[in-house]
Amino acid sequence: MQKIRQILLFLERGFSQRSIERETGINRRTIASYLQRFADSGFSIAELLLFSDAELKAYLNAGKAEQIEKDPRRIHLASQFSYLFSELRRVGVTRQLLWQEYINEYPDGFGYSRFCKLLQEHIRKQGATMRFEHEPGKLLQVDFAGDMLHYVDTDSGELIACPVLVAVLPFSGYSYVEALVNASLPQVLRALNNALDYFGRVPLSVKAYPYR
């Protein structure tokens, strides 16, 4: 139970699995198996920390905690759920994009449909609703859309890809979209100025995500 409490405490403090492995000496496969048990319990990390050892053992079936999931793909995917869920909140990020990133890093992983099913099961178990409260005029969210647009160069006939910048006022959902020549800083700043001109107002803050 001491091992479980160690992991819970580090998770509550925002440590990554890699950091927990380094601090505790517990390998990441074991950590991933505990994370899945935490998710399956239906309780938050803070709630689990309030339980006694007997309650933790009952809720987490801790006596079997060392029986690692046989399928390494499940272990790996379980370790990515927190990251995947946070990425889904971003403007323009889709399950297809996340799966492509996942399979590029882990070529032996699940196919797209299985990946989506397991991710959805995790979200449902967590009771995630992705609901956020926003105040009018307080924030402008800016990001690049997941898919690039293309245009045909009239001189060469070449098909040119261009990034698409999306600016959203989250309270109203009022949006501005512009295709850019490239993702350079001058192009982005020009598009942001165009967005503010389009909205006719300036928000208190702008939250931008790094282009990947």
C-alpha positions as CSV (number, residue, x, y, z in Angstrom):
1,M,0.0,0.0,0.0
2,Q,3.0,2.3,0.6
3,K,3.8,2.0,-3.1
4,I,0.3,3.0,-4.1
5,R,0.3,6.0,-1.8
6,Q,3.6,7.1,-3.2
7,I,2.2,7.1,-6.7
8,L,-0.9,8.8,-5.7
9,L,1.0,11.6,-3.9
10,F,3.2,12.2,-6.9
11,L,0.3,12.3,-9.2
12,E,-1.5,14.8,-7.0
13,R,1.6,17.0,-7.3
14,G,1.5,16.8,-11.1
15,F,4.5,14.5,-11.6
16,S,4.8,12.7,-14.9
17,Q,5.1,8.9,-15.1
18,R,8.8,9.3,-16.0
19,S,9.4,11.5,-13.0
20,I,7.5,9.1,-10.7
21,E,9.7,6.3,-12.0
22,R,12.8,8.3,-11.3
23,E,11.7,9.3,-7.8
24,T,10.4,6.0,-6.6
25,G,12.2,3.4,-8.6
26,I,8.9,1.8,-9.7
27,N,9.0,0.9,-13.4
28,R,6.6,2.6,-15.7
29,R,4.7,-0.6,-16.6
30,T,3.8,-1.0,-13.0
31,I,2.9,2.7,-12.7
32,A,0.7,2.4,-15.8
33,S,-1.1,-0.6,-14.3
34,Y,-1.8,1.4,-11.1
35,L,-3.0,4.3,-13.2
36,Q,-5.5,2.1,-14.9
37,R,-6.8,0.8,-11.5
38,F,-7.2,4.4,-10.3
39,A,-9.2,5.3,-13.4
40,D,-11.3,2.1,-13.1
41,S,-12.1,2.9,-9.4
42,G,-14.2,6.0,-10.4
43,F,-12.5,8.1,-7.7
44,S,-10.3,11.1,-8.1
45,I,-6.7,11.1,-6.9
46,A,-7.6,13.4,-4.0
47,E,-10.4,11.1,-2.9
48,L,-8.2,7.9,-3.1
49,L,-5.7,9.6,-0.8
50,L,-8.3,10.0,1.9
51,F,-9.0,6.3,2.0
52,S,-7.5,3.9,4.6
53,D,-5.3,1.1,3.4
54,A,-8.1,-1.4,3.7
55,E,-10.4,0.8,1.6
56,L,-7.7,1.3,-1.0
57,K,-7.1,-2.4,-1.2
58,A,-10.9,-3.0,-1.7
59,Y,-11.4,-0.3,-4.3
60,L,-8.2,-1.0,-6.3
61,N,-8.0,-4.7,-5.8
62,A,-4.5,-4.0,-4.8
63,G,-3.6,-7.6,-4.0
64,K,-3.4,-8.1,-7.8
65,A,-1.6,-4.9,-8.6
66,E,1.6,-6.6,-9.5
67,Q,-0.2,-8.7,-12.2
68,I,0.7,-6.6,-15.1
69,E,-1.6,-6.4,-18.1
70,K,-0.3,-9.0,-20.6
71,D,-0.9,-6.9,-23.7
72,P,2.0,-4.3,-23.8
73,R,-0.1,-2.2,-26.2
74,R,-2.7,-1.7,-23.4
75,I,0.0,-0.7,-21.0
76,H,1.5,1.8,-23.3
77,L,-1.9,3.3,-24.3
78,A,-3.0,3.6,-20.7
79,S,0.1,5.6,-19.9
80,Q,-0.9,8.0,-22.7
81,F,-4.6,8.6,-21.7
82,S,-3.9,11.8,-19.6
83,Y,-2.0,13.4,-22.5
84,L,-4.5,12.3,-25.1
85,F,-7.4,13.7,-23.1
86,S,-5.7,17.1,-22.6
87,E,-4.9,17.2,-26.4
88,L,-8.5,16.6,-27.3
89,R,-9.4,19.9,-25.6
90,R,-7.2,21.8,-28.1
91,V,-8.8,23.6,-31.1
92,G,-8.5,21.6,-34.3
93,V,-7.1,18.4,-32.6
94,T,-9.0,15.3,-33.6
95,R,-8.9,11.6,-32.7
96,Q,-7.5,10.9,-36.2
97,L,-4.6,13.3,-35.5
98,L,-3.9,11.8,-32.1
99,W,-4.0,8.3,-33.5
100,Q,-1.5,9.2,-36.2
101,E,0.8,10.7,-33.7
102,Y,0.4,7.6,-31.5
103,I,1.0,5.1,-34.2
104,N,4.1,7.0,-35.5
105,E,5.6,6.7,-32.0
106,Y,4.4,3.2,-31.4
107,P,4.1,1.4,-34.8
108,D,2.9,-1.9,-33.2
109,G,0.0,-0.1,-31.5
110,F,-3.8,-0.4,-32.0
111,G,-5.6,0.4,-35.2
112,Y,-7.7,3.5,-35.4
113,S,-11.1,2.1,-34.4
114,R,-9.7,0.1,-31.4
115,F,-7.7,3.2,-30.3
116,C,-10.9,5.4,-30.4
117,K,-12.9,2.8,-28.5
118,L,-10.3,2.4,-25.7
119,L,-9.9,6.2,-25.4
120,Q,-13.7,6.7,-25.3
121,E,-14.0,4.0,-22.6
122,H,-11.4,5.8,-20.5
123,I,-13.1,9.2,-20.9
124,R,-16.5,7.6,-19.9
125,K,-14.9,6.0,-16.8
126,Q,-13.5,9.3,-15.8
127,G,-16.9,11.0,-16.2
128,A,-15.3,13.6,-18.4
129,T,-17.6,16.2,-19.9
130,M,-15.0,18.7,-21.2
131,R,-17.2,21.6,-19.9
132,F,-15.5,24.9,-19.3
133,E,-16.8,28.2,-17.9
134,H,-15.7,31.4,-19.8
135,E,-16.4,35.1,-19.3
136,P,-17.3,37.4,-22.2
137,G,-14.3,39.2,-23.7
138,K,-11.8,37.7,-21.3
139,L,-10.0,35.2,-23.5
140,L,-9.1,34.7,-27.2
141,Q,-8.0,31.1,-28.0
142,V,-5.6,30.7,-30.9
143,D,-4.4,27.6,-32.6
144,F,-3.6,26.0,-35.9
145,A,-6.2,23.7,-37.4
146,G,-5.3,20.1,-37.6
147,D,-5.4,19.9,-41.4
148,M,-3.7,22.2,-43.9
149,L,-5.5,23.7,-46.8
150,H,-4.1,23.7,-50.3
151,Y,-4.1,26.0,-53.3
152,V,-2.8,25.8,-56.9
153,D,0.0,28.1,-57.9
154,T,-1.3,29.7,-61.1
155,D,2.2,30.0,-62.6
156,S,3.6,26.5,-61.9
157,G,0.4,24.5,-61.4
158,E,2.0,23.2,-58.1
159,L,-0.3,22.3,-55.2
160,I,0.8,24.3,-52.2
161,A,0.0,23.5,-48.6
162,C,-0.8,26.3,-46.2
163,P,-1.4,26.3,-42.4
164,V,-4.8,27.5,-41.1
165,L,-5.0,29.8,-38.1
166,V,-8.1,29.6,-36.0
167,A,-9.1,32.3,-33.4
168,V,-12.1,31.7,-31.1
169,L,-13.8,33.7,-28.5
170,P,-14.8,30.7,-26.2
171,F,-17.8,32.4,-24.5
172,S,-19.7,33.0,-27.7
173,G,-18.0,30.6,-30.0
174,Y,-17.4,33.6,-32.4
175,S,-14.5,32.6,-34.7
176,Y,-12.1,33.9,-37.2
177,V,-10.2,31.5,-39.6
178,E,-7.4,32.5,-42.0
179,A,-5.2,30.4,-44.3
180,L,-1.5,31.6,-44.1
181,V,1.3,31.4,-46.6
182,N,3.4,29.8,-43.9
183,A,3.6,29.6,-40.1
184,S,6.3,32.2,-39.7
185,L,5.9,34.8,-36.9
186,P,5.2,37.8,-39.3
187,Q,2.4,35.8,-40.9
188,V,0.9,34.8,-37.6
189,L,1.0,38.3,-36.2
190,R,-0.6,39.7,-39.4
191,A,-3.4,37.1,-39.1
192,L,-3.9,37.9,-35.4
193,N,-4.3,41.6,-36.2
194,N,-6.8,40.6,-38.9
195,A,-8.7,38.6,-36.3
196,L,-8.9,41.5,-33.9
197,D,-10.1,43.8,-36.6
198,Y,-12.7,41.2,-37.5
199,F,-14.0,40.9,-33.9
200,G,-13.8,44.7,-33.5
201,R,-12.7,44.2,-29.9
202,V,-9.5,43.3,-28.0
203,P,-9.8,40.5,-25.3
204,L,-8.1,40.7,-21.9
205,S,-5.7,37.9,-22.9
206,V,-4.8,35.6,-25.7
207,K,-4.0,31.9,-25.2
208,A,-2.0,30.4,-28.0
209,Y,-0.9,26.8,-28.4
210,P,2.4,25.9,-30.1
211,Y,2.2,24.8,-33.7
212,R,3.2,21.1,-34.0
